[in-house]
C-alpha cells in the first residue's frame, strides 16, 4: 500500500510531514469572468468529442486514468457522511506557489491548458486561447479563466483533509501531477463552488466521463472519502464513458 507521505511526494512537491501538526497555512487564488463559444471536450477513455487534441479541442489532463482504473479506484474509496466544516478556511490551503522560471501554479496550468500561449518576462500569459471543459466556452484572455480544483478545497476538508498538515494542504492545492487543477470559465467554476458531483456536474455532458475519472483519481490519491450520493453519481458518470 502506498503511504500518505509517498502520496504527497508523487504530487510533485517536496513535502515534509510535520509530526503531530494539524491545519494548513495561508494563501488564495484569483477570480475572473468568461465568455466564448462552443468547443469539444476530451476524456482519457476517448468517450467524448475532441479526443486527440485537434483544432478546437482540449488537452488531456495529467494523471487522468482509464475508465477501468477509475471504476476500480471508485470501488475502493471509503464511503462516509460529509464531515464538519469546523475550522475550515480557504486560506489554510496555500496557493498559488512558485513552480520555477518565475511561474506560479496558476500560470503553469494556463500555459499547459491553453494553445498558442505567449508569456511575458514574468510568466504572465499575454495571449493564447483557452477552452473551458466544463461549459465549452472558448476565450482569448487568460484573465477570463479560473483555475479550478477538481475536488474543491472545502470538499476535501469535509472528506479527510481536516487532519492534514500545512505541507499536505499546500501539496493538494498545487498538484500538477494528478488531474486536480484545470483551467475553466469563471462562470462554471463559481457555479460549482465546493459542491460534489451529485450536487453539481459540468453543463457540458460530454465532459462527465473525464470529470468522474478526474474526481475519482484525486480522491483515491489523497485517500479522501465519498458520500453514498457522490459515489452513485460518479458511477453514473463513468457509465457514460466509451468502453
PyMOL commands that set and color helices and strands:
alter all, ss='L'
color gray80, all
select helices_A, chain A and resi 4-10+67-76+90-92+105-113+142-144+153-158+161-163+166-173+186-192+205-221+228-238
alter helices_A, ss='H'
color red, helices_A
select strands_A, chain A and resi 115-119+125-131+138-139+145-149+181-185
alter strands_A, ss='S'
color yellow, strands_A
deselect
rebuild
show_as cartoon
